[in-house]
Amino acid sequence: MELLIDLFGYLSIVVHGLTILAQSMALGGVLFLVALARPLAPRLGAAGARIADRCARIAGWSALALLASEAATVALQTAVLVGTIGMDVGDALGANFAVAGLLKTGVAAILDMLLLVRGRFAPTLPLLCAVAIALSAAILTTHAVARVDGRGPLLAAAWLHQLGAAIWIGGIPCFLLALANLHDGASWRLVGERFSRMSMLGVACILISGITMSVLYIGDVEGFYGTAYGVMVGAKIAMFLMLLALGGMNFILVERLRANPATPITRMRRFAEVELGIGAAIFFAAASLTSVPPAIDLTKDRVSWAEIVERNTPVWPRLASPDHDSLALPALQAKLDAEAALQKSAPQVAFIPGAGELPPRNADDIAWSEYNHHWAGLFVAAVGILALMNRAGVGWARHWPLVFLGLAAFLFVRSDPETWPLGDIGFFESFRDVEVAQHRGYVVLILVFAWFEWRVRARGWANRGAAYVFPLLCAGGGVLLLTHSHAIANIKDQLLIELTHTPLALAGIIAGWARWLELRLDPKANATARAVSGWVWPAAILFCGILLLIYREA
């Protein structure tokens, strides 16, 4: 168990992100049912009852996912406590996280029974009580509970924040379902106007609570850019602004329906799909925030603005690699082997993956990492340039996905020099190290979307769903990069690296959802938006390549 502690820590972030997503969809589905689907059902005719029934099912199945993810969280964290410090299971289940998790599983079970059995006829008061209790249980695992000063306002802000996310992002699946089941401009406008008002309420909740938490958790400008907590909040703000832009354009389209009921709503539906995707990314960023202390508590080891500027000043890329034997871990292992040979004893292992200890690093390790990032930047920049050329009409450039195969092979060999095939740590053994596991996962993602996208472009694959693999995995890779951690002892160096990876993650998310819009928007009714999206995603990939080329660790 001790050898898997780091991996469990990372998995807890991923599961927490899934929990927030399931919670928002379950509670948002309930609120959509109560505030929109049922009140408007008589005015929507036969489609109204159908929408209410299906919204109840969406909320019910989301509640089931919430139950499963919360149960997994409690089981995972309890196993870690029992397996590492020998805590009794009963004592572990009495901890704050377990009480909150078990309470949420109970509420989710009640929502399941109400929504999946009674459907649209589920009673309103128990549904709303369940929403309130679930939100109250959710804030018991936030940073606010551990605060001494300002606990009340922070708890209220956390409650309001999660309510706003449920109203807005959590309600989008039901909104999309409603639009798909209606077929006239008057009905679209009716639903669009009501959901716009609900979304505005959700935005207000998020803004008020977000400002409150930023002031009390970050404190000052230096805490915003000089700590991991502040950087992740910055990423959330950037994605929130993307959501506001998409929501604002949908609001304008709803107003057009008032003047012209025949206005096409394809763009509204596609923008809402992207809102849901970016909202999910925000949820995973929120899950990552729980693993780092608030900025106001980190008064030392902050990164100064001068250090950020110095680290990000472009220099010529490092295209020559140091020798593998000069890296800290191989050098240490060679020394231990030599000492063991003199003493005629079994050599000591220099590093055990997953044991919770950080591997040693020296200047050559830094050079090795920079070399990897810079060559990866050449691959990614080449992809971006070729994709732009293909968008401009250069036929042979459509084979650009094949460049990703070279990138995947390069990363597989070079990302983790202490592991197979270059190092002494075996392939399967290396997966106990969370950073190695993440790197291997990225290689798989690259291979999968390269293969699918090349077949779509080069061979005109008839499978329409295959085209969506690239944007979904690209956006998903960006989300995973938001949760990516680095095994570096120096807190400042770790943060400076995260400062470069966060823009990469955001650019990946933009690239994925821009490509999604290019595929999903109507070629005639939304020609301009589709064309803009078609240029944005390769430009975002090129931007990633440039960032990698100027990446530095010293």
C-alpha positions as a printed Julia matrix, in Angstrom:
554×3 Matrix{Float64}:
   0.0    0.0     0.0
   2.84   2.41    0.85
   4.22   1.97   -2.68
   0.96   3.16   -4.2
   0.37   6.23   -2.03
   1.32   8.73   -4.79
  -0.83   6.96   -7.36
  -3.79   6.93   -4.96
  -3.28  10.64   -4.39
  -3.57  11.33   -8.1
  -6.52   8.98   -8.52
  -8.32  10.79   -5.72
  -8.09  14.04   -7.72
  -9.48  12.35  -10.85
 -12.31  10.68   -8.9
 -13.07  13.98   -7.16
 -13.38  15.68  -10.55
 -15.81  12.98  -11.68
 -17.73  13.44   -8.43
 -18.12  17.19   -8.97
 -19.29  16.56  -12.54
 -21.83  13.92  -11.45
 -23.05  16.11   -8.58
 -23.54  19.14  -10.84
 -25.43  17.11  -13.45
 -27.64  15.43  -10.83
 -28.51  18.61   -8.95
 -28.67  20.69  -12.13
 -31.03  18.12  -13.64
 -33.29  18.36  -10.6
 -33.34  22.16  -10.75
 -34.0   22.11  -14.5
 -36.89  19.71  -13.93
 -38.39  21.78  -11.12
 -37.8   25.27  -12.52
 -38.18  24.72  -16.27
 -39.33  21.35  -17.58
 -42.41  20.87  -15.4
 -43.62  24.5   -15.35
 -43.32  24.81  -19.14
 -44.62  21.32  -19.98
 -48.28  22.43  -20.5
 -47.15  25.12  -22.95
 -44.89  22.75  -24.89
 -47.58  20.17  -25.62
 -46.74  16.49  -25.95
 -43.02  17.29  -26.15
 -43.2   18.94  -22.72
 -44.09  15.73  -20.89
 -41.46  13.82  -22.83
 -38.78  16.4   -21.95
 -39.72  16.29  -18.24
 -39.54  12.48  -18.19
 -36.14  12.41  -19.89
 -34.74  15.17  -17.69
 -35.76  13.12  -14.65
 -33.86  10.17  -16.09
 -30.75  12.28  -16.76
 -30.81  13.56  -13.18
 -31.49  10.06  -11.83
 -28.62   8.42  -13.69
 -26.32  11.3   -12.74
 -27.29  10.74   -9.11
 -26.35   7.09   -9.53
 -22.95   8.19  -10.88
 -22.62  10.52   -7.88
 -23.34   7.61   -5.54
 -20.7    5.44   -7.23
 -18.01   8.15   -7.32
 -18.57   9.16   -3.69
 -18.45   5.53   -2.59
 -15.19   5.11   -4.55
 -13.74   8.22   -2.89
 -14.59   7.01    0.62
 -13.24   3.52   -0.12
 -10.03   4.86   -1.68
  -9.2    7.29    1.11
 -10.15   4.81    3.82
  -7.89   2.18    2.24
  -4.99   4.67    2.2
  -5.45   5.55    5.89
  -5.79   1.93    6.97
  -2.94   0.69    4.78
  -0.4    3.42    5.51
  -0.85   4.48    9.16
  -2.78   1.48   10.42
  -5.91   3.45   11.35
  -8.92   1.4    12.32
 -11.64   1.24    9.65
 -14.22   2.56   12.1
 -12.07   5.56   12.98
 -11.43   6.25    9.29
 -15.15   6.17    8.53
 -15.69   8.7    11.3
 -13.42  11.23    9.63
 -14.87  14.36    8.05
 -14.36  13.17    4.47
 -16.12   9.85    5.16
 -19.08  11.45    6.93
 -19.56  13.89    4.05
 -19.16  11.14    1.46
 -21.57   8.75    3.15
 -24.11  11.56    3.55
 -23.87  12.35   -0.16
 -24.23   8.69   -1.12
 -27.41   8.55    0.97
 -28.79  11.67   -0.69
 -27.86  10.32   -4.12
 -29.69   7.07   -3.34
 -32.81   9.04   -2.39
 -32.62  11.05   -5.61
 -32.27   7.79   -7.56
 -35.44   6.4    -6.06
 -37.41   9.59   -6.53
 -36.31  10.3   -10.1
 -36.01   6.84  -11.61
 -39.21   5.53  -10.01
 -41.49   8.58  -10.03
 -39.94  10.34  -13.02
 -41.38  13.77  -13.73
 -43.92  13.24  -10.93
 -41.23  13.15   -8.23
 -42.34  15.51   -5.4
 -40.72  18.93   -5.47
 -40.04  19.48   -1.76
 -38.04  16.26   -1.19
 -36.08  16.94   -4.39
 -35.12  20.45   -3.29
 -34.27  19.26    0.23
 -32.0   16.61   -1.28
 -30.27  19.29   -3.36
 -29.69  21.46   -0.28
 -28.34  18.56    1.79
 -26.04  17.37   -1.01
 -24.56  20.87   -1.36
 -24.13  21.14    2.41
 -22.34  17.78    2.53
 -20.1   18.76   -0.39
 -18.7   21.83    1.39
 -17.59  19.69    4.36
 -14.56  18.58    2.32
 -13.52  22.07    1.15
 -10.71  24.24    2.49
 -13.33  26.32    4.31
 -13.87  23.67    7.0
 -10.22  23.89    8.12
 -10.22  27.69    8.41
 -10.15  29.46   11.76
 -10.87  32.96   10.46
 -13.67  33.67    8.02
 -15.05  30.12    8.13
 -18.7   31.2     7.91
 -18.37  33.37    4.79
 -16.16  30.75    3.11
 -18.63  27.93    3.81
 -21.47  30.05    2.45
 -19.4   30.98   -0.6
 -18.51  27.32   -1.27
 -22.2   26.36   -1.03
 -23.21  29.18   -3.38
 -20.37  28.34   -5.79
 -21.46  24.74   -6.2
 -25.1   25.78   -6.51
 -24.21  28.14   -9.35
 -22.25  25.42  -11.14
 -25.2   23.04  -10.81
 -27.72  25.56  -12.14
 -25.62  26.58  -15.13
 -23.29  23.75  -16.19
 -25.26  20.94  -14.6
 -28.43  22.01  -16.39
 -26.9   22.01  -19.88
 -27.52  18.28  -20.64
 -31.24  18.77  -19.97
 -31.21  21.99  -21.99
 -29.69  20.18  -24.96
 -32.26  17.42  -24.6
 -35.09  19.97  -24.56
 -33.84  21.72  -27.7
 -33.51  18.38  -29.52
 -37.13  17.48  -28.71
 -38.66  20.79  -29.83
 -39.22  21.75  -33.43
 -40.52  25.32  -33.63
 -39.11  28.75  -32.93
 -41.69  29.67  -30.28
 -40.83  26.62  -28.16
 -37.09  27.13  -28.6
 -37.44  30.74  -27.47
 -39.56  29.74  -24.47
 -37.02  27.21  -23.25
 -34.04  29.38  -24.22
 -35.32  32.42  -22.33
 -36.07  30.44  -19.18
 -32.7   28.67  -19.2
 -30.92  31.97  -19.93
 -32.45  33.45  -16.76
 -31.45  30.35  -14.81
 -27.92  30.57  -16.2
 -27.68  34.24  -15.24
 -28.59  33.28  -11.69
 -25.92  30.58  -11.79
 -23.34  33.06  -13.11
 -24.24  35.52  -10.34
 -23.77  32.8    -7.72
 -20.39  31.84   -9.18
 -19.19  35.46   -9.45
 -20.19  36.45   -5.91
 -18.78  33.31   -4.34
 -15.7   33.27   -6.56
 -14.74  36.83   -5.65
 -15.3   36.08   -1.96
 -13.12  32.96   -2.03
 -10.42  34.66   -4.09
 -10.12  37.48   -1.57
 -10.07  35.18    1.46
  -8.01  32.32   -0.02
  -5.52  34.24   -2.19
  -5.27  37.55   -0.39
  -3.09  39.57   -2.74
  -1.76  39.79   -6.27
   1.47  37.98   -5.36
  -0.57  35.04   -4.11
  -2.41  34.93   -7.42
   0.63  34.45   -9.68
   3.16  33.21   -7.13
   1.43  30.07   -5.79
   0.03  26.87   -7.27
  -3.39  27.72   -5.82
  -3.43  31.1    -7.52
  -2.3   29.66  -10.86
  -5.11  27.08  -10.83
  -7.64  29.78   -9.93
  -6.3   31.74  -12.91
  -6.94  28.74  -15.15
 -10.5   28.52  -13.82
 -11.04  32.22  -14.49
  -9.78  31.85  -18.08
 -12.19  28.98  -18.73
 -15.01  30.84  -16.99
 -14.5   33.74  -19.41
 -14.73  31.27  -22.31
 -18.05  30.06  -20.9
 -19.33  33.62  -20.55
 -18.45  34.33  -24.19
 -20.29  31.23  -25.4
 -23.25  31.88  -23.13
 -23.43  35.5   -24.26
 -23.58  34.48  -27.93
 -26.36  32.01  -27.13
 -28.25  34.76  -25.31
 -28.04  36.92  -28.43
 -29.42  34.04  -30.5
 -32.36  33.64  -28.1
 -33.15  37.32  -28.6
 -33.08  36.79  -32.37
 -35.7   34.09  -31.96
 -37.99  36.73  -30.51
 -37.83  38.73  -33.75
 -37.63  35.75  -36.1
 -38.91  32.38  -34.83
 -37.41  30.69  -37.92
 -33.84  31.47  -36.77
 -31.75  28.24  -36.85
 -30.62  27.06  -33.41
 -27.81  24.71  -34.46
 -25.22  27.16  -33.2
 -26.96  27.42  -29.83
 -26.88  23.65  -29.41
 -23.24  23.33  -30.46
 -22.11  26.19  -28.22
 -23.97  24.58  -25.33
 -22.11  21.32  -25.99
 -18.81  23.18  -25.74
 -20.0   24.95  -22.58
 -20.57  21.55  -21.01
 -17.1   20.35  -22.05
 -15.31  23.43  -20.72
 -17.43  23.28  -17.58
 -16.22  19.73  -16.99
 -12.63  20.97  -17.34
 -13.33  23.59  -14.66
 -14.6   20.84  -12.36
 -11.32  18.95  -12.68
  -9.39  22.15  -12.04
 -11.51  22.6    -8.91
 -10.64  19.05   -7.86
  -6.94  19.88   -8.25
  -7.37  22.9    -5.97
  -8.25  20.6    -3.08
  -4.76  19.07   -3.23
  -2.88  22.35   -2.69
  -3.0   24.8     0.23
  -4.68  28.2    -0.22
  -2.29  30.9    -1.34
  -2.84  32.91    1.82
  -1.3   30.05    3.84
   1.82  29.85    1.65
   3.76  32.91    2.73
   7.16  31.39    1.89
   8.55  29.9    -1.31
   6.36  32.08   -3.49
   7.54  32.8    -7.0
   8.26  36.47   -7.7
   7.23  38.24  -10.87
  10.9   38.74  -11.76
  11.5   34.98  -11.51
   8.53  34.3   -13.78
   9.76  36.76  -16.38
  13.33  35.42  -16.21
  12.21  31.79  -16.55
   9.92  32.52  -19.49
  12.3   34.72  -21.45
  12.88  32.77  -24.7
  16.28  31.23  -25.33
  17.54  29.03  -28.13
  16.05  25.49  -27.8
  18.25  22.74  -26.36
  18.63  20.2   -29.17
  21.56  18.19  -27.77
  20.92  15.68  -24.99
  23.19  14.88  -22.03
  24.36  11.3   -21.59
  21.97   9.02  -19.76
  24.7    7.88  -17.33
  25.25  11.47  -16.18
  21.71  11.79  -14.8
  21.38  11.82  -11.01
  19.55   8.51  -10.58
  21.74   6.35  -12.88
  24.84   7.94  -11.35
  23.6    7.21   -7.83
  22.7    3.64   -8.76
  26.14   3.09  -10.29
  27.74   4.36   -7.07
  25.59   2.04   -4.93
  26.39  -0.89   -7.22
  30.12  -0.19   -6.93
  29.93   0.02   -3.14
  27.99  -3.24   -2.99
  30.55  -4.95   -5.2
  33.36  -3.92   -2.87
  31.41  -5.19    0.15
  30.26  -8.29   -1.75
  26.64  -7.6    -0.83
  23.38  -7.03   -2.67
  23.24  -3.49   -4.09
  20.79  -1.02   -2.62
  18.09   0.28   -4.95
  18.52   4.01   -5.54
  14.85   4.74   -6.12
  11.62   2.8    -5.54
   8.72   4.14   -7.64
   5.57   4.98   -5.72
   7.28   4.99   -2.32
   6.44   8.64   -1.71
  10.04   9.85   -2.09
  11.22  12.25   -4.78
  13.97  11.08   -7.14
  17.28  13.0    -7.07
  17.93  15.58   -9.79
  21.01  17.36  -11.06
  21.83  19.82  -13.84
  21.87  17.06  -16.43
  18.35  15.99  -15.4
  17.18  19.53  -16.09
  18.96  19.52  -19.44
  17.4   16.14  -20.28
  13.9   17.46  -19.51
  14.43  20.66  -21.52
  15.74  18.63  -24.45
  12.59  16.47  -24.32
  10.27  19.46  -24.22
  12.06  21.29  -27.02
  12.04  18.32  -29.39
   8.4   17.69  -28.49
   7.82  21.35  -29.39
   9.3   20.76  -32.84
   6.9   17.87  -33.39
   3.87  19.82  -32.16
   4.8   22.98  -34.07
   5.16  20.88  -37.23
   1.67  19.47  -36.61
   0.25  22.97  -36.2
   1.94  24.3   -39.34
   0.89  21.32  -41.46
  -2.68  21.52  -40.15
  -2.82  25.21  -41.07
  -1.44  24.4   -44.53
  -4.08  21.69  -44.93
  -6.75  24.19  -43.86
  -5.42  26.56  -46.54
  -5.88  23.88  -49.19
  -2.52  22.08  -49.39
  -3.62  18.52  -50.09
  -0.56  16.51  -49.03
  -0.52  18.28  -45.64
  -3.59  16.24  -44.66
  -1.16  13.57  -43.44
  -0.16  15.78  -40.51
  -1.53  13.31  -37.89
   1.35  10.95  -38.72
   3.77  13.43  -37.11
   2.13  12.55  -33.78
   3.35   8.96  -34.17
   6.93  10.23  -34.07
   6.1   12.33  -31.0
   4.56   9.32  -29.22
   7.64   7.16  -29.91
   9.96   9.95  -28.73
   8.02  10.46  -25.48
   7.76   6.72  -24.8
  11.55   6.36  -24.9
  12.65   9.68  -23.41
  10.01  10.88  -20.89
  11.22   8.84  -17.91
  14.9    7.9   -18.26
  14.91   5.94  -15.01
  12.42   3.41  -16.43
  12.46   0.86  -19.22
  13.69   1.02  -21.99
  16.54   3.33  -20.87
  16.55   2.77  -17.1
  16.67  -0.09  -14.61
  13.05   0.19  -13.41
  10.81  -2.31  -15.19
   7.92  -1.3   -17.45
   5.1   -2.5   -15.2
   6.9   -1.58  -11.99
   7.21   2.02  -13.23
   3.44   2.5   -13.18
   3.6    2.83   -9.4
   5.07   6.28  -10.02
   2.18   8.65  -10.74
   4.25  10.9   -13.03
   5.36   7.95  -15.14
   1.78   6.64  -15.29
   0.6   10.03  -16.55
   3.33  10.18  -19.19
   2.44   6.7   -20.44
  -1.21   7.75  -20.57
  -0.36  10.76  -22.75
   1.52   8.49  -25.15
  -1.58   6.29  -25.51
  -3.78   9.35  -26.09
  -1.43  10.65  -28.79
  -1.36   7.29  -30.58
  -5.14   6.9   -30.49
  -6.11  10.31  -31.82
  -3.27  10.3   -34.38
  -4.51   7.0   -35.8
  -8.17   8.01  -35.91
  -7.55  11.49  -37.31
  -5.19  10.21  -40.03
  -7.72   7.63  -41.16
 -10.44  10.3   -41.23
  -8.35  12.75  -43.26
  -6.23  10.52  -45.49
  -8.73   7.79  -46.27
 -12.06   9.55  -45.87
 -13.25   7.11  -43.2
 -17.0    6.64  -43.52
 -17.43   6.27  -39.75
 -18.64   9.75  -38.78
 -18.0    9.14  -35.09
 -14.29   8.59  -35.74
 -13.84  12.3   -36.48
 -14.83  13.15  -32.9
 -12.0   11.1   -31.37
  -9.4   13.8   -32.02
 -11.27  16.75  -30.48
 -12.45  14.76  -27.46
  -9.03  13.33  -26.69
  -7.36  16.67  -27.35
  -9.68  18.43  -24.9
  -9.4   15.5   -22.5
  -5.6   15.65  -22.66
  -5.78  19.33  -21.74
  -7.93  18.47  -18.73
  -5.47  15.78  -17.62
  -2.62  18.26  -17.99
  -4.41  20.51  -15.49
  -4.17  17.68  -12.96
  -0.58  16.74  -13.91
   1.99  16.95  -11.11
   5.79  16.92  -11.13
   8.02  15.04   -8.7
  10.33  17.97   -7.83
  11.37  18.82   -4.28
  11.92  22.55   -4.91
   8.5   24.2    -4.55
   9.48  27.23   -6.63
  10.79  25.11   -9.51
   7.66  22.97   -9.39
   5.43  26.03   -9.61
   7.46  27.6   -12.44
   6.98  24.39  -14.42
   3.25  24.37  -13.71
   3.08  27.98  -14.91
   4.23  26.78  -18.34
   2.01  23.69  -18.38
  -1.21  25.55  -17.53
  -1.25  27.57  -20.82
  -0.54  24.29  -22.65
  -3.57  22.72  -20.99
  -5.81  25.67  -21.84
  -4.59  25.69  -25.45
  -5.3   21.95  -25.71
  -8.82  22.48  -24.41
  -9.38  25.33  -26.89
  -8.02  23.24  -29.77
 -10.24  20.28  -28.95
 -13.47  22.22  -28.65
 -12.72  24.45  -31.65
 -12.3   21.31  -33.76
 -15.56  20.02  -32.26
 -17.35  23.15  -33.43
 -15.83  22.86  -36.89
 -17.28  19.36  -37.15
 -20.65  20.05  -35.55
 -21.69  23.48  -36.85
 -23.93  23.67  -39.91
 -21.78  24.39  -43.01
 -24.43  26.74  -44.45
 -26.19  28.38  -41.51
 -22.99  28.77  -39.43
 -20.36  29.07  -42.16
 -18.46  31.96  -40.53
 -18.3   30.4   -37.06
 -17.3   27.09  -38.6
 -14.51  28.72  -40.64
 -13.18  30.59  -37.6
 -13.15  27.36  -35.58
 -11.3   25.64  -38.41
  -8.46  28.15  -38.13
  -8.45  28.4   -34.32
  -7.65  24.8   -33.45
  -4.49  24.4   -35.6
  -3.33  27.83  -34.4
  -3.81  26.61  -30.82
  -1.69  23.53  -31.57
   1.03  25.71  -33.08
   0.9   27.87  -29.95
   1.49  24.72  -27.86
   4.53  23.93  -29.99
   5.96  27.41  -29.46
   5.43  27.16  -25.69
   7.27  23.85  -25.63
  10.15  25.3   -27.66
  10.73  28.07  -25.11
  10.22  25.79  -22.09
  12.89  26.08  -19.4
  13.53  24.54  -15.99
  16.54  26.64  -15.03
